[in-house]
Amino acid sequence: LAQLHMVDLTFTQQLVIVLTATLASIGAAATPSAGLVMMIIVLQSVGLNPAWVAIIFPVDRILDMCRTVVNVTGDATVSTLIAKSEGELSKY
């Protein structure tokens, strides 16, 4: 978004973006459309206009559905592997 609006970010701003996005993403996986909320937080953390998120609205719903599929598939796979390693699936 900064590149789109011709804003050069300093190294410090880029580091703040990485840290803020990492911390914000820890609890965001279970929240629908959390990407948009996280984006607003990240933009505000470096002094950029949070209204720029509107550019992402048209495609975020599709991306959010893809992220949800990956999240649910990963959770189910790990749960199945753990259950199998503990012998829980051998009963069935």
N, CA, C and O atoms as a CHARMM CRD file, in Angstrom:
* protein
*
  368
    1    1 LEU  N      0.82600  -1.20000   0.00000 PROA 1      0.00000
    2    1 LEU  CA     0.00000   0.00000   0.00000 PROA 1      0.00000
    3    1 LEU  C      0.86000   1.24900   0.00000 PROA 1      0.00000
    4    1 LEU  O      0.52600   2.24300  -0.64500 PROA 1      0.00000
    5    2 ALA  N      1.97100   1.19600   0.72700 PROA 2      0.00000
    6    2 ALA  CA     2.88200   2.34600   0.74400 PROA 2      0.00000
    7    2 ALA  C      3.49100   2.56200  -0.63700 PROA 2      0.00000
    8    2 ALA  O      3.61200   3.70300  -1.08200 PROA 2      0.00000
    9    3 GLN  N      3.86800   1.50700  -1.30700 PROA 3      0.00000
   10    3 GLN  CA     4.42300   1.63900  -2.65500 PROA 3      0.00000
   11    3 GLN  C      3.38300   2.18400  -3.62300 PROA 3      0.00000
   12    3 GLN  O      3.69400   3.00800  -4.48400 PROA 3      0.00000
   13    4 LEU  N      2.15500   1.72200  -3.47800 PROA 4      0.00000
   14    4 LEU  CA     1.08100   2.19200  -4.35100 PROA 4      0.00000
   15    4 LEU  C      0.87100   3.69500  -4.22100 PROA 4      0.00000
   16    4 LEU  O      0.54800   4.37100  -5.19800 PROA 4      0.00000
   17    5 HSD  N      1.05400   4.21400  -3.01100 PROA 5      0.00000
   18    5 HSD  CA     0.87000   5.64300  -2.75700 PROA 5      0.00000
   19    5 HSD  C      2.19300   6.41400  -2.77500 PROA 5      0.00000
   20    5 HSD  O      2.26700   7.55400  -2.31700 PROA 5      0.00000
   21    6 MET  N      3.23800   5.76800  -3.31200 PROA 6      0.00000
   22    6 MET  CA     4.55900   6.40100  -3.46900 PROA 6      0.00000
   23    6 MET  C      5.14900   6.90400  -2.15200 PROA 6      0.00000
   24    6 MET  O      5.73300   7.98700  -2.09900 PROA 6      0.00000
   25    7 VAL  N      4.99300   6.11600  -1.09800 PROA 7      0.00000
   26    7 VAL  CA     5.54800   6.45900   0.21000 PROA 7      0.00000
   27    7 VAL  C      6.75200   5.54800   0.45700 PROA 7      0.00000
   28    7 VAL  O      6.62700   4.32300   0.43900 PROA 7      0.00000
   29    8 ASP  N      7.89900   6.14800   0.68300 PROA 8      0.00000
   30    8 ASP  CA     9.09700   5.37200   1.00400 PROA 8      0.00000
   31    8 ASP  C      9.13000   5.10200   2.50300 PROA 8      0.00000
   32    8 ASP  O      9.02400   6.02000   3.31600 PROA 8      0.00000
   33    9 LEU  N      9.27800   3.83400   2.85100 PROA 9      0.00000
   34    9 LEU  CA     9.35200   3.45400   4.25700 PROA 9      0.00000
   35    9 LEU  C     10.81200   3.32200   4.66700 PROA 9      0.00000
   36    9 LEU  O     11.63200   2.77500   3.93000 PROA 9      0.00000
   37   10 THR  N     11.11700   3.82500   5.84100 PROA 10     0.00000
   38   10 THR  CA    12.46700   3.66900   6.37100 PROA 10     0.00000
   39   10 THR  C     12.64500   2.24100   6.86400 PROA 10     0.00000
   40   10 THR  O     11.68100   1.48600   6.98400 PROA 10     0.00000
   41   11 PHE  N     13.88600   1.88600   7.14500 PROA 11     0.00000
   42   11 PHE  CA    14.15500   0.54700   7.67100 PROA 11     0.00000
   43   11 PHE  C     13.44100   0.33800   9.00200 PROA 11     0.00000
   44   11 PHE  O     12.92700  -0.74600   9.27800 PROA 11     0.00000
   45   12 THR  N     13.41400   1.38000   9.82000 PROA 12     0.00000
   46   12 THR  CA    12.74500   1.28300  11.12000 PROA 12     0.00000
   47   12 THR  C     11.24400   1.04500  10.94000 PROA 12     0.00000
   48   12 THR  O     10.65700   0.23100  11.65400 PROA 12     0.00000
   49   13 GLN  N     10.62700   1.74000  10.00100 PROA 13     0.00000
   50   13 GLN  CA     9.20000   1.52900   9.74400 PROA 13     0.00000
   51   13 GLN  C      8.94300   0.10900   9.25400 PROA 13     0.00000
   52   13 GLN  O      7.95800  -0.51700   9.64500 PROA 13     0.00000
   53   14 GLN  N      9.81400  -0.39100   8.41000 PROA 14     0.00000
   54   14 GLN  CA     9.65500  -1.76200   7.92400 PROA 14     0.00000
   55   14 GLN  C      9.78100  -2.76500   9.07300 PROA 14     0.00000
   56   14 GLN  O      9.04200  -3.74900   9.12800 PROA 14     0.00000
   57   15 LEU  N     10.69900  -2.51700   9.96900 PROA 15     0.00000
   58   15 LEU  CA    10.85800  -3.38400  11.13700 PROA 15     0.00000
   59   15 LEU  C      9.62600  -3.32800  12.04000 PROA 15     0.00000
   60   15 LEU  O      9.18900  -4.35700  12.55500 PROA 15     0.00000
   61   16 VAL  N      9.06700  -2.13900  12.23300 PROA 16     0.00000
   62   16 VAL  CA     7.84300  -1.99000  13.03400 PROA 16     0.00000
   63   16 VAL  C      6.69200  -2.75000  12.37900 PROA 16     0.00000
   64   16 VAL  O      5.88600  -3.37100  13.07200 PROA 16     0.00000
   65   17 ILE  N      6.61000  -2.70400  11.05500 PROA 17     0.00000
   66   17 ILE  CA     5.55600  -3.43800  10.33900 PROA 17     0.00000
   67   17 ILE  C      5.69400  -4.93500  10.57200 PROA 17     0.00000
   68   17 ILE  O      4.70400  -5.61700  10.83500 PROA 17     0.00000
   69   18 VAL  N      6.91300  -5.44700  10.47700 PROA 18     0.00000
   70   18 VAL  CA     7.13800  -6.88400  10.69500 PROA 18     0.00000
   71   18 VAL  C      6.75200  -7.28100  12.11200 PROA 18     0.00000
   72   18 VAL  O      6.05200  -8.27400  12.30700 PROA 18     0.00000
   73   19 LEU  N      7.19700  -6.51900  13.09700 PROA 19     0.00000
   74   19 LEU  CA     6.89600  -6.84200  14.49200 PROA 19     0.00000
   75   19 LEU  C      5.40600  -6.71400  14.79800 PROA 19     0.00000
   76   19 LEU  O      4.83200  -7.58400  15.45400 PROA 19     0.00000
   77   20 THR  N      4.78200  -5.64600  14.33400 PROA 20     0.00000
   78   20 THR  CA     3.35100  -5.44400  14.58300 PROA 20     0.00000
   79   20 THR  C      2.51600  -6.52400  13.91400 PROA 20     0.00000
   80   20 THR  O      1.58100  -7.05000  14.51900 PROA 20     0.00000
   81   21 ALA  N      2.84200  -6.85600  12.67700 PROA 21     0.00000
   82   21 ALA  CA     2.08700  -7.89400  11.96700 PROA 21     0.00000
   83   21 ALA  C      2.26400  -9.25100  12.63300 PROA 21     0.00000
   84   21 ALA  O      1.31500 -10.03000  12.71600 PROA 21     0.00000
   85   22 THR  N      3.46200  -9.53600  13.10500 PROA 22     0.00000
   86   22 THR  CA     3.70600 -10.81600  13.78500 PROA 22     0.00000
   87   22 THR  C      2.91300 -10.90400  15.08300 PROA 22     0.00000
   88   22 THR  O      2.25600 -11.91100  15.34800 PROA 22     0.00000
   89   23 LEU  N      2.97400  -9.86100  15.88200 PROA 23     0.00000
   90   23 LEU  CA     2.24000  -9.86900  17.15000 PROA 23     0.00000
   91   23 LEU  C      0.72900  -9.88300  16.93700 PROA 23     0.00000
   92   23 LEU  O      0.00700 -10.55600  17.67200 PROA 23     0.00000
   93   24 ALA  N      0.25000  -9.15200  15.94500 PROA 24     0.00000
   94   24 ALA  CA    -1.19200  -9.09800  15.69100 PROA 24     0.00000
   95   24 ALA  C     -1.71600 -10.41700  15.13400 PROA 24     0.00000
   96   24 ALA  O     -2.87600 -10.76500  15.35700 PROA 24     0.00000
   97   25 SER  N     -0.87800 -11.15000  14.41700 PROA 25     0.00000
   98   25 SER  CA    -1.34600 -12.39000  13.79200 PROA 25     0.00000
   99   25 SER  C     -1.46000 -13.55300  14.76500 PROA 25     0.00000
  100   25 SER  O     -2.06800 -14.57200  14.43800 PROA 25     0.00000
  101   26 ILE  N     -0.89400 -13.41900  15.93900 PROA 26     0.00000
  102   26 ILE  CA    -0.92300 -14.53200  16.89500 PROA 26     0.00000
  103   26 ILE  C     -2.35700 -14.92200  17.25300 PROA 26     0.00000
  104   26 ILE  O     -2.68000 -16.11000  17.26900 PROA 26     0.00000
  105   27 GLY  N     -3.20600 -13.96400  17.53500 PROA 27     0.00000
  106   27 GLY  CA    -4.56900 -14.28700  17.92600 PROA 27     0.00000
  107   27 GLY  C     -5.59500 -14.06700  16.84300 PROA 27     0.00000
  108   27 GLY  O     -6.79500 -14.14400  17.10500 PROA 27     0.00000
  109   28 ALA  N     -5.14900 -13.79400  15.63000 PROA 28     0.00000
  110   28 ALA  CA    -6.09400 -13.42100  14.57600 PROA 28     0.00000
  111   28 ALA  C     -6.58000 -14.59000  13.73400 PROA 28     0.00000
  112   28 ALA  O     -7.51600 -14.42300  12.95100 PROA 28     0.00000
  113   29 ALA  N     -5.98400 -15.75900  13.86600 PROA 29     0.00000
  114   29 ALA  CA    -6.34500 -16.86600  12.98900 PROA 29     0.00000
  115   29 ALA  C     -7.79900 -17.28700  13.14800 PROA 29     0.00000
  116   29 ALA  O     -8.42400 -17.71200  12.17600 PROA 29     0.00000
  117   30 ALA  N     -8.34100 -17.18000  14.33400 PROA 30     0.00000
  118   30 ALA  CA    -9.71100 -17.64500  14.57300 PROA 30     0.00000
  119   30 ALA  C    -10.76200 -16.57500  14.30800 PROA 30     0.00000
  120   30 ALA  O    -11.95500 -16.83700  14.46700 PROA 30     0.00000
  121   31 THR  N    -10.35200 -15.38900  13.91200 PROA 31     0.00000
  122   31 THR  CA   -11.29100 -14.29000  13.71100 PROA 31     0.00000
  123   31 THR  C    -11.56200 -14.09200  12.22400 PROA 31     0.00000
  124   31 THR  O    -10.62200 -13.91300  11.44900 PROA 31     0.00000
  125   32 PRO  N    -12.84000 -14.12100  11.80500 PROA 32     0.00000
  126   32 PRO  CA   -13.14600 -13.87800  10.39100 PROA 32     0.00000
  127   32 PRO  C    -12.74600 -12.46600   9.96100 PROA 32     0.00000
  128   32 PRO  O    -12.95200 -11.50400  10.70000 PROA 32     0.00000
  129   33 SER  N    -12.18500 -12.35400   8.78700 PROA 33     0.00000
  130   33 SER  CA   -11.73100 -11.08700   8.21300 PROA 33     0.00000
  131   33 SER  C    -10.75000 -10.35300   9.11400 PROA 33     0.00000
  132   33 SER  O    -10.71300  -9.12300   9.13400 PROA 33     0.00000
  133   34 ALA  N     -9.97000 -11.10200   9.84600 PROA 34     0.00000
  134   34 ALA  CA    -8.99500 -10.49400  10.75800 PROA 34     0.00000
  135   34 ALA  C     -7.88000  -9.79300  10.00000 PROA 34     0.00000
  136   34 ALA  O     -7.23100  -8.89600  10.53800 PROA 34     0.00000
  137   35 GLY  N     -7.65500 -10.19200   8.76600 PROA 35     0.00000
  138   35 GLY  CA    -6.60400  -9.57300   7.97200 PROA 35     0.00000
  139   35 GLY  C     -6.80200  -8.08300   7.79100 PROA 35     0.00000
  140   35 GLY  O     -5.83800  -7.31700   7.81700 PROA 35     0.00000
  141   36 LEU  N     -8.04200  -7.66800   7.60900 PROA 36     0.00000
  142   36 LEU  CA    -8.32100  -6.24400   7.42800 PROA 36     0.00000
  143   36 LEU  C     -8.08100  -5.46400   8.70600 PROA 36     0.00000
  144   36 LEU  O     -7.52400  -4.36700   8.67200 PROA 36     0.00000
  145   37 VAL  N     -8.49300  -6.01800   9.82200 PROA 37     0.00000
  146   37 VAL  CA    -8.27700  -5.35400  11.10200 PROA 37     0.00000
  147   37 VAL  C     -6.78500  -5.27300  11.39600 PROA 37     0.00000
  148   37 VAL  O     -6.29300  -4.24100  11.85200 PROA 37     0.00000
  149   38 MET  N     -6.06700  -6.35900  11.13400 PROA 38     0.00000
  150   38 MET  CA    -4.62500  -6.35100  11.34000 PROA 38     0.00000
  151   38 MET  C     -3.95100  -5.32800  10.44500 PROA 38     0.00000
  152   38 MET  O     -3.01800  -4.64700  10.87000 PROA 38     0.00000
  153   39 MET  N     -4.41700  -5.21600   9.20500 PROA 39     0.00000
  154   39 MET  CA    -3.83000  -4.25700   8.26900 PROA 39     0.00000
  155   39 MET  C     -4.00000  -2.82900   8.77600 PROA 39     0.00000
  156   39 MET  O     -3.08200  -2.01700   8.65800 PROA 39     0.00000
  157   40 ILE  N     -5.16100  -2.51700   9.33600 PROA 40     0.00000
  158   40 ILE  CA    -5.39500  -1.18000   9.89000 PROA 40     0.00000
  159   40 ILE  C     -4.43200  -0.90500  11.04500 PROA 40     0.00000
  160   40 ILE  O     -3.86100   0.18100  11.14100 PROA 40     0.00000
  161   41 ILE  N     -4.25800  -1.88800  11.91000 PROA 41     0.00000
  162   41 ILE  CA    -3.33900  -1.73100  13.04300 PROA 41     0.00000
  163   41 ILE  C     -1.90900  -1.50600  12.55400 PROA 41     0.00000
  164   41 ILE  O     -1.19900  -0.64100  13.06600 PROA 41     0.00000
  165   42 VAL  N     -1.49900  -2.28300  11.57300 PROA 42     0.00000
  166   42 VAL  CA    -0.14100  -2.16700  11.04500 PROA 42     0.00000
  167   42 VAL  C      0.06100  -0.81000  10.37300 PROA 42     0.00000
  168   42 VAL  O      1.09400  -0.17200  10.57500 PROA 42     0.00000
  169   43 LEU  N     -0.90300  -0.36500   9.58100 PROA 43     0.00000
  170   43 LEU  CA    -0.77400   0.93200   8.91600 PROA 43     0.00000
  171   43 LEU  C     -0.67800   2.07100   9.92900 PROA 43     0.00000
  172   43 LEU  O      0.12300   2.99200   9.76600 PROA 43     0.00000
  173   44 GLN  N     -1.49400   2.00200  10.96700 PROA 44     0.00000
  174   44 GLN  CA    -1.46000   3.05500  11.98500 PROA 44     0.00000
  175   44 GLN  C     -0.15200   3.03700  12.76800 PROA 44     0.00000
  176   44 GLN  O      0.30900   4.08000  13.23200 PROA 44     0.00000
  177   45 SER  N      0.44500   1.86300  12.91500 PROA 45     0.00000
  178   45 SER  CA     1.67900   1.77500  13.70000 PROA 45     0.00000
  179   45 SER  C      2.84800   2.51900  13.05900 PROA 45     0.00000
  180   45 SER  O      3.78600   2.91100  13.75300 PROA 45     0.00000
  181   46 VAL  N      2.80200   2.71700  11.74800 PROA 46     0.00000
  182   46 VAL  CA     3.87800   3.44100  11.06300 PROA 46     0.00000
  183   46 VAL  C      3.41600   4.78200  10.50300 PROA 46     0.00000
  184   46 VAL  O      4.13500   5.41200   9.72600 PROA 46     0.00000
  185   47 GLY  N      2.22000   5.22200  10.89300 PROA 47     0.00000
  186   47 GLY  CA     1.74100   6.53800  10.50700 PROA 47     0.00000
  187   47 GLY  C      1.16900   6.63500   9.11100 PROA 47     0.00000
  188   47 GLY  O      1.10100   7.73100   8.55300 PROA 47     0.00000
  189   48 LEU  N      0.75700   5.52600   8.53300 PROA 48     0.00000
  190   48 LEU  CA     0.13100   5.55900   7.21200 PROA 48     0.00000
  191   48 LEU  C     -1.38400   5.65400   7.36500 PROA 48     0.00000
  192   48 LEU  O     -1.93400   5.38100   8.43200 PROA 48     0.00000
  193   49 ASN  N     -2.03500   6.03900   6.29600 PROA 49     0.00000
  194   49 ASN  CA    -3.48800   6.25000   6.31000 PROA 49     0.00000
  195   49 ASN  C     -4.22300   4.90300   6.36200 PROA 49     0.00000
  196   49 ASN  O     -4.10600   4.11100   5.42600 PROA 49     0.00000
  197   50 PRO  N     -4.97600   4.62800   7.43100 PROA 50     0.00000
  198   50 PRO  CA    -5.68600   3.34100   7.51300 PROA 50     0.00000
  199   50 PRO  C     -6.81300   3.19600   6.48600 PROA 50     0.00000
  200   50 PRO  O     -7.29100   2.08700   6.25100 PROA 50     0.00000
  201   51 ALA  N     -7.23600   4.29300   5.88000 PROA 51     0.00000
  202   51 ALA  CA    -8.28300   4.21900   4.85900 PROA 51     0.00000
  203   51 ALA  C     -7.79500   3.51500   3.59400 PROA 51     0.00000
  204   51 ALA  O     -8.60200   3.10800   2.75900 PROA 51     0.00000
  205   52 TRP  N     -6.48400   3.37100   3.45200 PROA 52     0.00000
  206   52 TRP  CA    -5.93300   2.67700   2.28800 PROA 52     0.00000
  207   52 TRP  C     -6.34100   1.21000   2.25200 PROA 52     0.00000
  208   52 TRP  O     -6.20400   0.55500   1.21800 PROA 52     0.00000
  209   53 VAL  N     -6.83500   0.69200   3.35600 PROA 53     0.00000
  210   53 VAL  CA    -7.28300  -0.70500   3.40500 PROA 53     0.00000
  211   53 VAL  C     -8.43500  -0.93200   2.43400 PROA 53     0.00000
  212   53 VAL  O     -8.65800  -2.06000   1.99500 PROA 53     0.00000
  213   54 ALA  N     -9.16400   0.11800   2.09700 PROA 54     0.00000
  214   54 ALA  CA   -10.30300  -0.00900   1.17500 PROA 54     0.00000
  215   54 ALA  C     -9.88200  -0.57100  -0.17300 PROA 54     0.00000
  216   54 ALA  O    -10.70400  -1.14900  -0.88400 PROA 54     0.00000
  217   55 ILE  N     -8.62700  -0.41500  -0.53300 PROA 55     0.00000
  218   55 ILE  CA    -8.13900  -0.95500  -1.81000 PROA 55     0.00000
  219   55 ILE  C     -8.17200  -2.48400  -1.78000 PROA 55     0.00000
  220   55 ILE  O     -8.33300  -3.12200  -2.82100 PROA 55     0.00000
  221   56 ILE  N     -8.02500  -3.06100  -0.61500 PROA 56     0.00000
  222   56 ILE  CA    -7.93900  -4.51500  -0.48000 PROA 56     0.00000
  223   56 ILE  C     -9.31500  -5.17200  -0.31900 PROA 56     0.00000
  224   56 ILE  O     -9.44900  -6.37600  -0.53500 PROA 56     0.00000
  225   57 PHE  N    -10.33200  -4.39900   0.05500 PROA 57     0.00000
  226   57 PHE  CA   -11.67100  -4.95600   0.29900 PROA 57     0.00000
  227   57 PHE  C    -12.18000  -5.88600  -0.80500 PROA 57     0.00000
  228   57 PHE  O    -12.68400  -6.96200  -0.48300 PROA 57     0.00000
  229   58 PRO  N    -12.07700  -5.53200  -2.08100 PROA 58     0.00000
  230   58 PRO  CA   -12.67900  -6.39800  -3.11000 PROA 58     0.00000
  231   58 PRO  C    -12.10400  -7.80900  -3.17400 PROA 58     0.00000
  232   58 PRO  O    -12.82300  -8.74600  -3.52200 PROA 58     0.00000
  233   59 VAL  N    -10.83600  -7.98100  -2.84900 PROA 59     0.00000
  234   59 VAL  CA   -10.23400  -9.30600  -2.97200 PROA 59     0.00000
  235   59 VAL  C    -10.04800 -10.00900  -1.63200 PROA 59     0.00000
  236   59 VAL  O     -9.76200 -11.20500  -1.60000 PROA 59     0.00000
  237   60 ASP  N    -10.20500  -9.28700  -0.53300 PROA 60     0.00000
  238   60 ASP  CA    -9.91800  -9.90000   0.77000 PROA 60     0.00000
  239   60 ASP  C    -10.87600 -11.02000   1.11900 PROA 60     0.00000
  240   60 ASP  O    -10.46900 -11.98100   1.77100 PROA 60     0.00000
  241   61 ARG  N    -12.10800 -10.93600   0.72200 PROA 61     0.00000
  242   61 ARG  CA   -13.07200 -11.99200   1.05800 PROA 61     0.00000
  243   61 ARG  C    -12.64100 -13.33100   0.47000 PROA 61     0.00000
  244   61 ARG  O    -12.71200 -14.36300   1.13800 PROA 61     0.00000
  245   62 ILE  N    -12.19800 -13.30700  -0.77100 PROA 62     0.00000
  246   62 ILE  CA   -11.73700 -14.53500  -1.42000 PROA 62     0.00000
  247   62 ILE  C    -10.47600 -15.05200  -0.72500 PROA 62     0.00000
  248   62 ILE  O    -10.35600 -16.24700  -0.45500 PROA 62     0.00000
  249   63 LEU  N     -9.54000 -14.14800  -0.44000 PROA 63     0.00000
  250   63 LEU  CA    -8.31300 -14.54600   0.25100 PROA 63     0.00000
  251   63 LEU  C     -8.61600 -15.05600   1.65100 PROA 63     0.00000
  252   63 LEU  O     -7.96900 -15.99200   2.12100 PROA 63     0.00000
  253   64 ASP  N     -9.59200 -14.45100   2.32500 PROA 64     0.00000
  254   64 ASP  CA    -9.96400 -14.88100   3.66800 PROA 64     0.00000
  255   64 ASP  C    -10.51800 -16.30500   3.64100 PROA 64     0.00000
  256   64 ASP  O    -10.23000 -17.09800   4.53800 PROA 64     0.00000
  257   65 MET  N    -11.29700 -16.62900   2.63300 PROA 65     0.00000
  258   65 MET  CA   -11.82200 -17.99100   2.52000 PROA 65     0.00000
  259   65 MET  C    -10.68900 -18.99300   2.28500 PROA 65     0.00000
  260   65 MET  O    -10.71400 -20.09800   2.82700 PROA 65     0.00000
  261   66 CYS  N     -9.70300 -18.60800   1.48400 PROA 66     0.00000
  262   66 CYS  CA    -8.55500 -19.49200   1.24700 PROA 66     0.00000
  263   66 CYS  C     -7.74200 -19.68000   2.52100 PROA 66     0.00000
  264   66 CYS  O     -7.30800 -20.79300   2.81700 PROA 66     0.00000
  265   67 ARG  N     -7.53100 -18.60500   3.28000 PROA 67     0.00000
  266   67 ARG  CA    -6.80300 -18.72300   4.55000 PROA 67     0.00000
  267   67 ARG  C     -7.55100 -19.62000   5.52500 PROA 67     0.00000
  268   67 ARG  O     -6.93300 -20.38100   6.26900 PROA 67     0.00000
  269   68 THR  N     -8.87700 -19.53400   5.52400 PROA 68     0.00000
  270   68 THR  CA    -9.68700 -20.36300   6.42000 PROA 68     0.00000
  271   68 THR  C     -9.56400 -21.83400   6.05100 PROA 68     0.00000
  272   68 THR  O     -9.44800 -22.68600   6.93200 PROA 68     0.00000
  273   69 VAL  N     -9.58900 -22.14100   4.76100 PROA 69     0.00000
  274   69 VAL  CA    -9.44400 -23.52900   4.31400 PROA 69     0.00000
  275   69 VAL  C     -8.09300 -24.08800   4.75400 PROA 69     0.00000
  276   69 VAL  O     -8.01600 -25.21300   5.24700 PROA 69     0.00000
  277   70 VAL  N     -7.03100 -23.30600   4.57600 PROA 70     0.00000
  278   70 VAL  CA    -5.70200 -23.76000   4.97700 PROA 70     0.00000
  279   70 VAL  C     -5.63800 -23.95900   6.49100 PROA 70     0.00000
  280   70 VAL  O     -5.05700 -24.93600   6.96500 PROA 70     0.00000
  281   71 ASN  N     -6.22700 -23.04600   7.24000 PROA 71     0.00000
  282   71 ASN  CA    -6.21800 -23.14100   8.69600 PROA 71     0.00000
  283   71 ASN  C     -6.96500 -24.38700   9.17800 PROA 71     0.00000
  284   71 ASN  O     -6.44700 -25.13900  10.00300 PROA 71     0.00000
  285   72 VAL  N     -8.15400 -24.60300   8.67700 PROA 72     0.00000
  286   72 VAL  CA    -8.96700 -25.75200   9.10400 PROA 72     0.00000
  287   72 VAL  C     -8.31300 -27.06600   8.68200 PROA 72     0.00000
  288   72 VAL  O     -8.28900 -28.02300   9.45500 PROA 72     0.00000
  289   73 THR  N     -7.78500 -27.11400   7.46800 PROA 73     0.00000
  290   73 THR  CA    -7.11900 -28.32500   6.98800 PROA 73     0.00000
  291   73 THR  C     -5.88900 -28.64100   7.83100 PROA 73     0.00000
  292   73 THR  O     -5.65800 -29.79600   8.18800 PROA 73     0.00000
  293   74 GLY  N     -5.11200 -27.63000   8.14500 PROA 74     0.00000
  294   74 GLY  CA    -3.93300 -27.83100   8.98200 PROA 74     0.00000
  295   74 GLY  C     -4.29600 -28.31000  10.37400 PROA 74     0.00000
  296   74 GLY  O     -3.66600 -29.22700  10.89900 PROA 74     0.00000
  297   75 ASP  N     -5.31300 -27.69300  10.97900 PROA 75     0.00000
  298   75 ASP  CA    -5.75400 -28.10600  12.31300 PROA 75     0.00000
  299   75 ASP  C     -6.25200 -29.55200  12.30900 PROA 75     0.00000
  300   75 ASP  O     -5.93500 -30.32400  13.21400 PROA 75     0.00000
  301   76 ALA  N     -7.02700 -29.91300  11.29300 PROA 76     0.00000
  302   76 ALA  CA    -7.55500 -31.27800  11.21600 PROA 76     0.00000
  303   76 ALA  C     -6.44300 -32.29400  10.99300 PROA 76     0.00000
  304   76 ALA  O     -6.47000 -33.38200  11.56700 PROA 76     0.00000
  305   77 THR  N     -5.47400 -31.94600  10.16900 PROA 77     0.00000
  306   77 THR  CA    -4.35900 -32.84800   9.89400 PROA 77     0.00000
  307   77 THR  C     -3.53000 -33.09700  11.14700 PROA 77     0.00000
  308   77 THR  O     -3.20000 -34.24000  11.46400 PROA 77     0.00000
  309   78 VAL  N     -3.19800 -32.03400  11.85000 PROA 78     0.00000
  310   78 VAL  CA    -2.39100 -32.18900  13.06900 PROA 78     0.00000
  311   78 VAL  C     -3.16900 -32.96500  14.12700 PROA 78     0.00000
  312   78 VAL  O     -2.59500 -33.80600  14.81800 PROA 78     0.00000
  313   79 SER  N     -4.46200 -32.69600  14.26400 PROA 79     0.00000
  314   79 SER  CA    -5.27500 -33.43600  15.23700 PROA 79     0.00000
  315   79 SER  C     -5.32100 -34.92200  14.90100 PROA 79     0.00000
  316   79 SER  O     -5.24800 -35.76700  15.79400 PROA 79     0.00000
  317   80 THR  N     -5.43900 -35.23700  13.62600 PROA 80     0.00000
  318   80 THR  CA    -5.46400 -36.63400  13.20100 PROA 80     0.00000
  319   80 THR  C     -4.12600 -37.30800  13.46700 PROA 80     0.00000
  320   80 THR  O     -4.08900 -38.44500  13.93700 PROA 80     0.00000
  321   81 LEU  N     -3.02800 -36.62000  13.17200 PROA 81     0.00000
  322   81 LEU  CA    -1.70700 -37.20200  13.40800 PROA 81     0.00000
  323   81 LEU  C     -1.44900 -37.43900  14.89600 PROA 81     0.00000
  324   81 LEU  O     -0.88600 -38.46500  15.27700 PROA 81     0.00000
  325   82 ILE  N     -1.85500 -36.50700  15.71700 PROA 82     0.00000
  326   82 ILE  CA    -1.66800 -36.67500  17.16500 PROA 82     0.00000
  327   82 ILE  C     -2.52200 -37.81800  17.68900 PROA 82     0.00000
  328   82 ILE  O     -2.05900 -38.63000  18.49000 PROA 82     0.00000
  329   83 ALA  N     -3.77500 -37.88000  17.23400 PROA 83     0.00000
  330   83 ALA  CA    -4.65300 -38.96800  17.67200 PROA 83     0.00000
  331   83 ALA  C     -4.09700 -40.32100  17.22800 PROA 83     0.00000
  332   83 ALA  O     -4.16100 -41.29700  17.97500 PROA 83     0.00000
  333   84 LYS  N     -3.55100 -40.37600  16.01200 PROA 84     0.00000
  334   84 LYS  CA    -3.00100 -41.63300  15.51500 PROA 84     0.00000
  335   84 LYS  C     -1.74900 -42.02300  16.30500 PROA 84     0.00000
  336   84 LYS  O     -1.54100 -43.19900  16.60500 PROA 84     0.00000
  337   85 SER  N     -0.92400 -41.04000  16.63700 PROA 85     0.00000
  338   85 SER  CA     0.30900 -41.35300  17.38500 PROA 85     0.00000
  339   85 SER  C      0.01400 -41.81400  18.80100 PROA 85     0.00000
  340   85 SER  O      0.81300 -42.53700  19.39500 PROA 85     0.00000
  341   86 GLU  N     -1.12000 -41.40600  19.34600 PROA 86     0.00000
  342   86 GLU  CA    -1.50400 -41.82100  20.68800 PROA 86     0.00000
  343   86 GLU  C     -2.34200 -43.08000  20.67700 PROA 86     0.00000
  344   86 GLU  O     -2.76400 -43.55400  21.73200 PROA 86     0.00000
  345   87 GLY  N     -2.58800 -43.62700  19.50200 PROA 87     0.00000
  346   87 GLY  CA    -3.32000 -44.88200  19.40300 PROA 87     0.00000
  347   87 GLY  C     -4.82600 -44.73600  19.47300 PROA 87     0.00000
  348   87 GLY  O     -5.53100 -45.73900  19.58200 PROA 87     0.00000
  349   88 GLU  N     -5.33400 -43.52900  19.41300 PROA 88     0.00000
  350   88 GLU  CA    -6.76800 -43.31100  19.52200 PROA 88     0.00000
  351   88 GLU  C     -7.51200 -43.76800  18.27300 PROA 88     0.00000
  352   88 GLU  O     -8.66900 -44.17700  18.37000 PROA 88     0.00000
  353   89 LEU  N     -6.88300 -43.71100  17.11000 PROA 89     0.00000
  354   89 LEU  CA    -7.58200 -44.08800  15.87900 PROA 89     0.00000
  355   89 LEU  C     -7.55700 -45.60300  15.64500 PROA 89     0.00000
  356   89 LEU  O     -8.29200 -46.10500  14.79500 PROA 89     0.00000
  357   90 SER  N     -6.73800 -46.31900  16.37500 PROA 90     0.00000
  358   90 SER  CA    -6.66900 -47.77200  16.16500 PROA 90     0.00000
  359   90 SER  C     -7.93800 -48.47800  16.65800 PROA 90     0.00000
  360   90 SER  O     -8.18700 -49.62700  16.29400 PROA 90     0.00000
  361   91 LYS  N     -8.73400 -47.79800  17.48000 PROA 91     0.00000
  362   91 LYS  CA    -9.99500 -48.38400  17.97600 PROA 91     0.00000
  363   91 LYS  C    -11.03200 -48.45500  16.87000 PROA 91     0.00000
  364   91 LYS  O    -11.96100 -49.26000  16.93500 PROA 91     0.00000
  365   92 TYR  N    -10.88100 -47.62300  15.86300 PROA 92     0.00000
  366   92 TYR  CA   -11.90700 -47.55000  14.82400 PROA 92     0.00000
  367   92 TYR  C    -11.48300 -48.38800  13.68100 PROA 92     0.00000
  368   92 TYR  O    -12.19700 -48.47700  12.68200 PROA 92     0.00000
